[in-house]
Amino acid sequence: MNMFVYAWRITLPLIFLLIGSQALQAQNAMTPMQVAEIEQIGAGVISSDGAYVAYTKIVPANPIEENSPNSSHLFVMNTETGESTQIELDGNAGGLAQRPAHGTFTFLTRMEDDSQNALYELNPETGNMDRLFGFSRNMTGYSWDDLGRRLAFSSFESLDLPEHQLPYVPDFYEEHLPQRRGYIVDLGVADPEPHIINLDGSYYIMSWSPGGTRLAVSVAPRPNVDDQYMFQQIHIIDPTTRNVENKIDNAGKISQVEWSPDGTRLALRAGNSINDPIDGRIMLVDAEGGTPANIFPEYEGKFEQILWTGRDTIHFISSESTERFFGTINPDGSNFTRLFGSDGGVWQSFSLSDAGHIAFVADHPTHPRELFLLRDGSDYPERMTDTNPWLADVAMGVQEVVTYEARDGKVIEGLLIRPVGESEAMRYPLITVVHGGPEAHYSNGWLTGYSLPGQLMAARGFAVFYPNYRGSTGRGLEFIKSSQGGAAAEEFDDIVDGVDYLIETGLVDPDRVGVTGGSYGGYATAWMSTYYSDRFAAGVMFVGISNNLSKWGTSDIPEELYLVHSRERMWESDEVWMKYLDRSPIYHVDKAQTPLLIMHGAEDTRVHPAQSLELYRHIKVRQPDVPLRLILYPNEGHGNVRSTSRFDYNLRMIQWFETYLKGDDPEMPHTHLNLEDFGISVD
């Protein structure tokens, strides 16, 4: 290992860096402003006859002009001509769906005369838009029966609380939370009146049976995040009486419920058990009740979307390590078939038409999410949109899958973006990007964003590494569970072993390795900046964990943390207590020498900002000479959603890594951002 000293920075003459910078500019390298302006496709839904696709485009606000979340714009494409038309709305479009038996699209939006969001219908042939239904409160989701007549929807209940008599109302933590109630309304009658479903709890998934004789709903006992993650229960409802007919004995995470065409069975995209960290298995159960069974338990991939399309056919998108596939499987788990892989895109979602055409949303190493169309009889989807045409002129680093052995022999995969204009004679600074979860993974698609260095930093002379360490998804149940009860142990060693592998290839300068990540990736960043500080020359920690003991007591998902992460209660014994203290970065601050930039949303309830405050204070007091900065983003939670706070994060990440991974005798960056330093004009 290379011991850290403040003179690690650089072995290249400054003149080379200047020449390299000029070369990158000549190659039209990606800029921070371009990253902030990236648009992408959100949802895509194809009409039943396959003639049209309705889709949403996610458009960021200008970060220099306003600090606002992204907006969602609605478009309709003619699949024969490929021409798209934007539908003018006063608000964002969401909940995009086909209206069965009508040949139209429906969506939720809030027009100028609406006091709440409402359901609108769009005729793709004429472009006419009509308001179908409005409720007294915002609708949070909906589902059509197969005649496009009855609507099941959810909405937060209105709480009947007494008027506060003081001119100030405090927040009562986790009290007075409204349930997300379920309703059914028949839009085929005059003056339709919504009726509440007779089951207490918060409603999430709502799925009609063929013929509309029954409604499957997932209901959590309480409206908090922990219950939504871990304790949704499937009930079968009689839509006429709105009473419960029977209950499915499912356990753990769940995200989809699909009826068989004959209405006798349900396919759930859910966890294998209460201890499964993901909702990525296909679990089959009789609609009359029972315990769901995994139809393909030996499969090591993760099912990302399923759709029951025939008596013996389920279509799916699945992740297998860094790749994604579109395919089919029989409901008994046989005839698993990959129809095509991710050579042309990382498939995110699909929508089927009765005519055999299939619409996809997919991204690729060279572009963010776009709309694709697989025409009936074709072998591969055709790209239909180009939301960022300027990307064609941007120089990009080569993106490739890397495979290496961890120190215990376990095979680990990840992704590497090589520096733009790479020279074999050079060793480059490396930014290691650690995903959150840990039940997540990086796919071989678009890996650039406000907190993902990707092509932006490859253009600035960095290699960028995305390891899928043990505990990641897409590698099977054993692999994902291998990190349970073992926080910061072998899983984080995998990351360091990946860095060593890249050093051994001759690409990476061992004295110029950085690390960043958010949430669990922020935890990894804190760990690398303390326990493994001798290996990392710079860290950018985002909404990360620093103390496992106080983390459990301040997070909004304590049961999820226990059931799919720790698998043991912190207070069970002194041994368990000390184990999780030992695997907390604050416990290893005596080793900290890594310049560390800590950033956190001030309103984060998943990983409380106190986690960042603890690490900041420990390093500040115990290692006062280490370059350190803490930034809190007002009105942001577990990740920034507003344009300017994202832009600010991106610029400070660039600044920190360029200072401490490239600079000779670096000085702490100024708190004031000078946009001209990033080539950004404010005129």
C-alpha positions in Angstrom: 0.0 0.0 0.0 1.1 3.6 -0.7 1.2 5.5 2.6 -0.5 8.9 2.3 1.5 12.1 2.6 0.6 15.6 1.5 3.2 15.4 -1.3 1.3 12.6 -3.1 -0.4 14.8 -5.6 1.3 14.7 -8.9 4.3 13.4 -10.8 3.6 15.1 -14.1 4.9 18.6 -15.0 2.4 21.4 -14.9 3.1 22.1 -18.5 1.7 18.6 -19.5 -1.5 19.3 -17.6 -1.9 22.6 -19.5 -1.3 20.9 -22.8 -3.7 18.1 -21.9 -6.4 20.7 -20.9 -6.0 22.5 -24.3 -6.3 19.2 -26.1 -9.5 18.3 -24.3 -11.0 21.6 -25.2 -10.2 21.0 -28.8 -12.0 17.7 -28.6 -15.2 19.4 -27.4 -15.2 17.8 -24.0 -18.3 17.7 -21.9 -18.9 20.7 -19.6 -20.7 21.1 -16.2 -23.4 23.3 -17.9 -24.1 20.5 -20.4 -24.6 18.0 -17.6 -27.0 20.4 -15.9 -29.0 20.7 -19.2 -29.3 17.0 -20.0 -32.8 16.0 -20.9 -34.1 12.4 -21.0 -37.2 10.4 -21.6 -39.2 9.5 -18.5 -42.1 7.1 -19.3 -43.2 5.6 -22.6 -46.6 4.0 -23.3 -47.7 2.6 -26.7 -51.3 2.7 -27.9 -53.2 -0.6 -28.1 -53.0 -0.5 -32.0 -49.4 0.4 -32.0 -49.9 3.5 -34.0 -48.8 6.0 -31.3 -46.5 6.3 -28.3 -47.1 8.8 -25.6 -44.0 9.7 -23.6 -42.7 12.2 -21.1 -39.5 14.2 -21.4 -37.7 15.2 -18.2 -36.4 18.7 -18.6 -34.2 20.4 -15.9 -34.6 24.1 -15.0 -31.7 26.5 -15.8 -29.6 26.3 -12.6 -28.4 29.9 -13.0 -31.9 31.2 -13.2 -34.0 29.2 -10.8 -33.5 26.5 -8.2 -36.4 24.2 -9.2 -37.1 20.5 -9.7 -37.2 18.9 -13.1 -40.4 19.3 -15.2 -42.1 16.6 -17.1 -43.4 17.4 -20.6 -45.9 15.3 -22.6 -45.4 14.2 -26.2 -47.1 11.9 -28.6 -45.3 10.1 -31.5 -46.7 8.7 -34.6 -44.9 5.4 -34.9 -45.2 5.2 -38.7 -43.7 8.6 -39.4 -41.6 9.0 -36.2 -43.0 12.6 -35.8 -43.6 13.8 -32.3 -46.0 16.5 -31.1 -45.8 18.2 -27.7 -49.0 18.5 -25.7 -49.2 21.9 -24.1 -50.0 21.6 -20.4 -50.0 24.0 -17.5 -48.3 21.5 -15.2 -46.2 18.4 -15.2 -47.5 15.1 -16.6 -47.4 11.9 -14.6 -49.2 8.5 -14.3 -49.1 8.0 -18.1 -51.2 5.0 -19.2 -53.4 3.5 -22.0 -57.1 3.7 -21.5 -58.3 0.2 -22.3 -60.9 -0.3 -25.1 -60.7 3.4 -26.0 -57.5 3.8 -28.0 -56.5 6.9 -25.9 -54.0 7.8 -23.3 -54.6 9.1 -19.8 -52.4 11.0 -17.4 -52.4 13.1 -14.2 -51.7 16.8 -14.4 -52.9 20.1 -12.9 -54.2 22.6 -15.4 -54.8 26.3 -14.6 -58.4 25.8 -13.4 -57.6 22.7 -11.2 -57.3 23.1 -7.5 -55.7 19.6 -7.4 -54.3 17.3 -10.0 -56.9 15.6 -12.2 -57.1 12.8 -14.7 -57.0 13.8 -18.3 -57.6 11.9 -21.6 -55.7 12.5 -24.8 -56.9 11.3 -28.2 -53.6 10.7 -30.2 -55.3 10.9 -33.6 -57.0 14.3 -33.1 -54.8 15.8 -30.3 -58.0 16.6 -28.3 -57.6 16.5 -24.5 -60.5 16.2 -22.0 -60.7 16.3 -18.3 -62.1 12.9 -17.2 -62.1 13.1 -13.4 -61.0 15.2 -10.5 -61.0 14.3 -6.8 -61.1 16.6 -3.8 -57.4 15.8 -3.1 -54.4 15.0 -5.2 -54.4 11.4 -6.7 -51.2 9.5 -6.0 -51.8 6.7 -8.5 -54.6 4.9 -10.5 -55.4 1.8 -12.5 -58.1 1.1 -15.2 -60.3 -1.9 -15.5 -60.0 -3.7 -18.9 -63.1 -1.8 -20.2 -61.6 1.6 -19.4 -64.6 2.4 -17.4 -63.9 1.9 -13.7 -61.0 3.6 -12.0 -59.2 2.5 -8.9 -57.1 5.2 -7.4 -55.3 6.3 -4.2 -55.2 9.6 -2.4 -54.0 10.8 1.0 -56.8 11.2 3.4 -57.8 14.5 4.9 -57.1 14.6 8.6 -59.6 16.3 10.9 -57.3 18.1 13.3 -58.4 20.9 15.6 -57.4 24.4 14.7 -54.2 25.5 16.5 -54.7 28.4 18.8 -51.1 29.6 18.8 -49.6 31.6 16.0 -47.0 28.8 15.6 -47.4 25.1 14.8 -44.6 22.7 15.7 -43.9 19.5 13.8 -44.9 16.3 15.6 -42.5 13.8 14.3 -44.2 10.7 12.8 -47.6 11.8 14.2 -50.6 12.9 12.2 -49.5 11.1 9.1 -52.4 10.7 6.6 -53.0 7.2 5.2 -53.0 6.8 1.5 -56.5 5.5 1.0 -57.9 3.5 -1.9 -61.0 4.4 -3.9 -63.1 3.0 -6.8 -65.1 5.2 -9.2 -67.3 4.2 -12.2 -66.8 6.8 -14.9 -69.4 5.2 -17.1 -72.2 6.8 -15.2 -73.5 10.4 -14.9 -72.0 12.3 -11.9 -69.6 9.5 -10.9 -69.0 9.3 -7.1 -65.8 7.8 -5.7 -66.3 5.1 -3.0 -63.6 4.2 -0.4 -62.4 0.6 -0.2 -63.3 -1.0 3.1 -59.8 -1.8 4.3 -57.6 0.3 6.5 -54.0 1.2 5.6 -52.0 2.9 2.9 -52.6 1.7 -0.7 -49.8 1.4 -3.3 -50.3 -1.2 -6.0 -53.8 -1.5 -7.6 -54.3 -4.1 -10.3 -57.6 -5.2 -11.9 -58.3 -8.8 -12.8 -59.3 -9.7 -16.4 -63.0 -8.9 -16.7 -62.8 -6.5 -13.8 -64.4 -8.9 -11.3 -61.7 -8.4 -8.7 -59.1 -5.9 -7.7 -55.7 -6.8 -6.2 -54.3 -4.1 -3.9 -51.2 -3.8 -1.8 -51.8 -2.2 1.5 -49.3 -1.3 4.3 -50.5 -0.9 7.8 -49.1 2.7 8.2 -48.1 5.4 5.8 -44.4 5.6 6.9 -41.6 4.7 4.6 -40.6 1.6 6.6 -44.0 0.0 6.2 -44.1 0.9 2.5 -40.7 -0.9 2.0 -41.3 -4.0 4.0 -44.9 -4.6 5.0 -47.2 -4.2 2.0 -49.8 -7.0 2.0 -51.8 -8.1 -1.1 -55.6 -8.3 -0.7 -58.2 -9.3 -3.2 -61.1 -6.9 -3.3 -64.6 -7.3 -4.6 -65.0 -4.0 -6.6 -68.8 -4.0 -6.2 -68.9 -4.3 -2.4 -65.3 -2.9 -1.9 -64.8 -5.6 0.7 -61.9 -8.0 1.1 -62.4 -11.4 -0.5 -59.1 -13.0 0.5 -55.5 -12.2 1.4 -52.2 -13.3 -0.1 -49.5 -14.4 2.3 -46.7 -12.4 0.7 -43.8 -11.1 2.8 -41.1 -8.5 2.1 -40.5 -6.0 -0.7 -42.9 -5.8 -3.6 -43.4 -3.6 -6.6 -45.7 -5.3 -9.1 -48.8 -7.4 -9.2 -49.8 -9.0 -12.6 -52.9 -11.1 -13.2 -52.8 -14.2 -15.4 -55.0 -13.9 -18.5 -57.6 -16.3 -17.0 -57.6 -14.5 -13.6 -56.7 -17.5 -11.6 -53.1 -16.6 -10.6 -51.0 -13.6 -9.6 -47.4 -13.0 -10.6 -45.6 -10.7 -8.1 -42.3 -8.9 -8.7 -41.2 -9.1 -5.1 -38.7 -10.4 -2.6 -38.0 -14.1 -2.1 -38.6 -13.6 1.6 -38.8 -10.9 4.3 -35.0 -10.9 4.3 -34.5 -10.4 0.6 -33.1 -6.9 0.0 -34.8 -6.4 -3.4 -38.1 -6.9 -5.2 -36.5 -8.6 -8.1 -37.9 -12.2 -8.1 -41.0 -13.5 -9.9 -43.3 -15.0 -7.2 -46.4 -16.9 -8.3 -49.5 -17.5 -6.2 -53.1 -18.6 -6.6 -55.5 -15.7 -6.7 -57.7 -17.4 -4.0 -54.8 -17.1 -1.5 -51.7 -18.8 -0.3 -48.0 -18.2 -0.1 -46.2 -17.0 -3.3 -43.4 -19.3 -4.7 -40.3 -18.2 -6.6 -40.7 -19.6 -10.1 -37.0 -19.4 -10.9 -35.0 -19.6 -7.6 -31.7 -20.5 -9.3 -31.7 -17.3 -11.4 -29.0 -14.9 -10.4 -30.4 -11.9 -12.2 -32.9 -9.3 -11.0 -36.3 -8.9 -12.7 -36.8 -5.2 -13.3 -40.3 -5.3 -14.9 -42.7 -8.2 -15.7 -45.9 -8.4 -17.7 -48.1 -11.5 -18.1 -48.8 -11.5 -21.9 -50.3 -15.0 -22.5 -51.5 -18.1 -20.7 -47.9 -19.4 -20.6 -45.8 -16.3 -21.2 -44.4 -13.6 -19.0 -42.3 -10.9 -20.7 -39.6 -9.3 -18.6 -36.6 -6.9 -18.3 -33.9 -8.3 -16.1 -30.5 -7.2 -14.9 -27.5 -9.6 -14.9 -24.6 -7.9 -13.4 -23.8 -4.9 -15.6 -26.0 -6.0 -18.5 -29.8 -6.0 -19.1 -32.0 -8.3 -21.1 -35.5 -8.4 -22.6 -37.0 -11.8 -22.6 -39.8 -14.3 -21.8 -40.3 -17.0 -19.2 -43.1 -19.5 -18.6 -45.1 -19.1 -15.3 -43.6 -22.4 -14.1 -40.1 -21.0 -14.5 -39.3 -23.0 -17.7 -38.3 -21.7 -21.1 -36.3 -18.7 -19.8 -35.3 -16.9 -23.0 -33.2 -13.8 -23.5 -34.6 -12.2 -26.7 -31.9 -9.5 -26.8 -29.4 -7.8 -24.5 -28.1 -4.4 -23.9 -25.8 -3.9 -26.9 -28.1 -1.1 -28.1 -29.4 0.1 -24.8 -29.9 -0.6 -21.1 -33.7 -1.4 -21.1 -35.5 0.5 -18.3 -39.1 -0.2 -19.1 -41.4 -1.5 -21.9 -45.0 -1.2 -23.0 -46.8 -3.7 -25.3 -49.4 -3.1 -27.9 -52.0 -5.6 -29.2 -50.5 -5.2 -32.7 -47.2 -6.7 -31.5 -45.2 -3.4 -31.4 -43.3 -2.8 -28.1 -42.1 0.6 -26.9 -39.0 0.8 -24.7 -37.2 3.4 -22.6 -33.5 2.8 -22.6 -30.1 4.5 -22.0 -26.7 3.6 -23.4 -23.0 4.5 -22.5 -23.3 7.3 -25.1 -26.6 8.8 -24.2 -29.2 9.1 -21.4 -32.7 7.6 -21.6 -34.4 7.7 -25.0 -37.5 6.1 -26.6 -37.1 2.9 -28.7 -39.6 0.9 -30.7 -39.5 -2.8 -31.6 -41.8 -3.2 -34.5 -43.7 -6.5 -34.9 -41.5 -8.8 -36.9 -38.3 -6.9 -36.2 -35.4 -8.4 -34.3 -34.1 -5.3 -32.4 -35.6 -2.0 -31.2 -35.1 1.2 -33.2 -34.2 4.4 -31.5 -36.9 6.9 -32.0 -35.8 10.1 -30.1 -32.7 12.2 -29.8 -33.3 14.5 -26.8 -29.7 15.7 -26.6 -28.4 16.0 -30.2 -25.3 18.0 -29.0 -24.0 14.8 -27.5 -23.0 13.6 -31.0 -20.2 16.3 -31.0 -18.9 15.6 -27.5 -15.7 13.6 -27.1 -16.3 10.7 -24.7 -14.1 8.2 -22.9 -14.3 4.5 -23.7 -16.7 2.7 -21.3 -16.0 -0.9 -20.6 -16.9 -3.8 -18.2 -14.0 -4.8 -15.8 -13.8 -8.1 -14.0 -11.4 -8.9 -11.2 -10.8 -11.1 -8.2 -11.2 -9.8 -4.7 -8.7 -10.8 -2.1 -10.7 -13.9 -1.1 -11.2 -15.0 -4.7 -14.7 -13.7 -5.2 -15.2 -12.5 -8.7 -16.3 -8.8 -8.8 -17.5 -6.8 -11.8 -17.7 -3.1 -12.4 -17.5 -0.5 -15.1 -14.7 1.8 -16.1 -14.8 5.0 -18.1 -11.3 5.7 -19.5 -9.9 9.2 -19.8 -10.7 11.1 -23.0 -7.7 11.2 -25.3 -6.0 8.5 -23.2 -2.2 7.9 -23.6 -0.7 4.5 -22.8 2.4 6.3 -21.5 0.4 8.0 -18.7 -1.0 7.0 -15.4 -4.2 8.8 -14.6 -6.0 10.0 -11.5 -9.0 7.8 -10.6 -12.4 8.6 -9.2 -14.1 5.6 -7.6 -17.9 6.0 -7.5 -19.7 3.7 -5.0 -23.4 3.0 -5.4 -25.9 3.2 -2.6 -28.1 0.5 -1.2 -26.0 -1.6 -1.0 -28.9 -3.4 -2.9 -28.3 -1.6 -6.2 -25.8 -1.9 -9.1 -24.4 0.0 -12.0 -25.5 -1.2 -15.5 -23.5 -0.6 -18.6 -25.4 2.5 -19.7 -25.3 6.2 -19.1 -23.3 7.0 -16.0 -23.1 10.8 -16.0 -25.1 13.2 -13.8 -24.8 15.9 -11.2 -23.4 13.4 -8.6 -22.0 10.9 -11.1 -18.6 12.1 -12.5 -18.8 9.9 -15.6 -18.0 11.5 -18.9 -17.6 14.9 -17.3 -14.5 13.9 -15.4 -13.2 11.6 -18.1 -13.1 14.7 -20.3 -11.1 16.4 -17.6 -8.4 13.7 -17.5 -9.7 11.3 -15.0 -10.5 7.6 -15.1 -13.8 6.8 -13.4 -14.5 3.4 -11.8 -18.0 2.0 -10.8 -17.6 -1.2 -8.8 -20.5 -3.6 -8.2 -19.2 -4.8 -4.8 -20.7 -7.8 -3.0 -24.2 -7.0 -1.8 -25.0 -5.5 -5.3 -28.0 -6.7 -7.3 -28.0 -8.7 -10.5 -25.7 -11.4 -9.1 -28.1 -13.8 -7.3 -29.5 -14.2 -3.8 -26.3 -15.5 -2.3 -24.2 -12.6 -3.6 -26.7 -9.9 -2.4 -27.1 -11.5 1.0 -23.3 -11.9 1.4 -23.0 -8.4 2.9 -25.9 -8.8 5.4 -24.6 -8.4 8.9 -21.2 -7.5 7.5 -21.2 -3.8 6.9 -17.9 -2.3 5.7 -16.2 -5.7 5.8 -15.6 -7.7 2.6 -18.0 -5.4 0.6 -15.7 -2.4 0.9 -12.6 -4.5 0.6 -13.9 -5.4 -2.9 -13.8 -1.7 -3.8 -10.1 -1.3 -2.7 -9.3 -4.6 -4.6 -10.8 -3.1 -7.7 -8.7 0.0 -7.4 -5.6 -2.2 -7.0 -6.6 -4.1 -10.1 -6.7 -0.8 -12.1 -3.4 0.2 -10.7 -1.9 -3.1 -11.8 -3.1 -2.6 -15.3 -1.0 0.6 -15.5 -3.9 3.0 -16.0 -4.1 4.5 -12.6 -1.6 6.5 -10.5 -1.7 4.9 -7.0 -1.1 8.3 -5.4 -4.1 10.0 -7.0 -7.1 7.9 -6.2 -10.4 9.6 -5.1 -13.7 8.2 -3.9 -17.3 9.4 -3.9 -20.8 8.1 -3.5 -24.2 8.8 -1.9 -26.1 7.1 0.9 -24.4 3.7 1.3 -21.9 5.0 -1.2 -21.4 8.0 1.1 -20.8 5.4 3.9 -18.1 3.8 1.7 -16.6 7.2 1.0 -16.4 7.9 4.8 -14.8 4.5 5.3 -12.2 5.0 2.6 -11.4 8.4 4.0 -10.8 7.0 7.5 -10.1 3.2 7.7 -8.5 3.2 4.2 -7.3 6.7 4.3 -3.7 5.7 3.3 -5.2 4.6 -0.1 -7.4 7.6 -1.0 -6.1 11.1 -1.8 -9.6 12.8 -1.9 -13.1 12.0 -0.9 -16.5 13.6 -1.7 -19.2 12.2 0.6 -22.9 12.7 -0.1 -25.7 11.9 2.4 -23.5 9.3 3.9 -23.3 7.2 7.1 -20.6 7.8 9.7 -21.9 6.1 12.9 -23.9 2.9 12.6 -25.2 3.2 16.1 -26.8 6.6 15.8 -27.8 5.9 12.2 -30.2 3.2 13.4 -31.8 5.7 15.8 -32.2 8.5 13.4 -33.3 6.8 10.1 -36.9 6.5 8.8 -36.3 2.8 7.9 -35.2 1.0 11.1 -37.1 -2.2 10.3 -35.7 -2.4 6.7 -32.2 -1.9 8.2 -32.7 -4.8 10.5 -34.5 -7.2 8.1 -32.4 -6.9 5.0 -29.1 -5.3 6.2 -27.9 -6.0 9.8 -30.1 -9.1 10.5 -29.4 -8.4 14.2 -30.5 -5.8 16.6 -27.7 -3.4 17.7 -28.6 -3.8 21.4 -28.7 -7.6 21.4 -25.3 -7.9 23.0 -22.1 -5.9 23.8 -20.5 -7.9 21.0 -23.0 -6.7 18.4 -22.9 -3.1 19.7 -19.1 -3.0 19.4 -19.1 -4.7 16.0 -21.2 -1.9 14.5 -19.2 0.8 16.3 -16.0 -0.7 14.9 -17.5 -0.6 11.4 -18.3 3.1 11.8 -16.0 5.7 10.2 -16.0 7.8 13.3 -14.3 5.0 15.1 -11.3 5.2 12.7 -10.8 8.9 12.5 -7.4 8.6 14.0 -6.3 7.3 10.6 -8.0 10.1 8.6 -5.7 12.0 6.3 -7.9 12.2 3.2 -9.1 15.7 2.2 -12.9 15.3 2.5 -15.8 17.3 1.2 -19.0 16.3 2.9 -22.4 17.3 1.4 -25.9 16.6 2.8 -29.5 17.6 2.3 -30.6 19.5 5.4 -34.0 17.7 5.4 -32.8 14.2 4.9 -34.8 11.6 6.9 -33.2 8.5 5.4 -29.7 9.3 6.6 -30.0 12.2 9.0 -27.6 15.1 8.4 -26.3 14.5 11.9 -24.3 11.6 10.3 -22.3 14.2 8.4 -22.1 16.5 11.4 -20.6 13.7 13.5 -17.9 12.8 11.0 -17.1 16.5 10.4 -16.8 17.2 14.2 -14.7 14.1 14.9 -12.2 14.9 12.1 -12.2 18.6 12.9 -11.3 18.0 16.6 -9.1 14.9 16.3 -7.4 15.6 12.9 -7.5 19.4 12.6 -4.9 19.6 9.8 -6.9 17.5 7.3 -8.6 19.5 4.6 -12.3 19.3 5.5 -15.6 21.0 4.5 -19.2 20.3 5.3 -22.0 21.8 3.1 -25.7 21.4 4.0 -28.3 22.0 1.2 -31.5 23.7 2.6 -34.9 22.1 1.5 -33.1 19.0 0.1 -33.5 15.5 1.4 -31.8 12.2 0.5 -30.3 13.5 -2.7 -30.7 16.9 -4.4 -33.7 17.4 -6.6 -33.5 21.1 -7.5 -31.5 22.5 -10.4 -29.2 24.9 -8.6 -28.4 22.7 -5.6 -27.5 19.9 -8.1 -25.4 22.3 -10.1 -23.7 23.6 -7.0 -22.9 20.0 -5.9 -21.5 19.1 -9.3 -19.2 22.2 -9.4 -17.9 21.6 -5.9 -17.2 17.9 -6.7 -15.2 18.9 -9.8 -13.3 21.6 -7.8 -12.5 19.2 -4.9 -11.2 16.4 -7.1 -9.2 18.6 -9.4 -7.6 20.4 -6.4 -6.6 17.2 -4.5 -6.0 14.7 -7.3 -4.2 17.0 -9.8 -3.0 20.0 -7.9 0.6 20.4 -6.7 0.7 21.7 -3.1 -3.1 22.3 -3.1 -4.9 24.9 -1.2 -8.4 24.4 0.2 -10.9 25.7 -2.5 -12.7 28.9 -1.7 -16.3 28.7 -0.5 -17.3 31.1 -3.2 -17.8 29.6 -6.7 -16.5 31.6 -9.5 -18.4 30.3 -12.5 -15.9 31.7 -15.0 -13.4 29.2 -13.5 -15.6 26.5 -15.0 -16.0 28.3 -18.4 -19.5 29.4 -17.5 -20.7 32.9 -18.5 -23.4 34.5 -16.4 -24.2 37.3 -18.9 
